[in-house]
């Protein structure tokens, strides 16, 4: 076989294998942007305010003789605030006013009761322990354990206030309030309402006194 025949045979072999075609591809990576904003807003007690928001949108398309692609995204965010003003000093005074031990009036002298006996009508001395129980049955029992627990949580609240751990302050005051006996919680709320009503009346009288008197 001549050299020329070999060359043509090689060309024929190359023509029998499939040929791969390569196409150029372009990939667009997404870009992310960040920003910061600061400002202020006036929010009433137990009220709220809308601070505003922003929207974002991205769109894109790609065309090629072999295929087409398109995409679009939309997003929007907003922020609002709700505020409740808590007077920690007033709350502390209200709870502490109910953590003082109450003086219980006990029977100092032994009680005398009439004996229910057919043989004698004479009175006899009741044992001191029985007289003590009789006195306690007519006197509200001071729940010392509950008061101690309330004082314990109040001390923790003071420590949290010094360290400015406000979430812990709220939790400890809540626990101190729950630790109080129900009767003392009622007394605290009653005293608070009376104090606020007195403050409103005093403020009204102050406003009336400041008005100039009209002379005829």
Secondary structure, DSSP 8 states (H G I E B T S, - for coil): --HHHHHHHHHHHHHHS---------------------------TTEEEEEEEEEEEEEEEEE-SS-EEEEEEEEEEEEEEEE----HHHHHHHHHTT-S--------S--EEE---SS---EEE--HHHHHHHHHHTS----HHHHHHHHHHHHHHHHHHHTT-HHHHHHHHHHHHHHS-HHHHHHHHHHHHHHHHHHHHHHHHHHHHHS-----
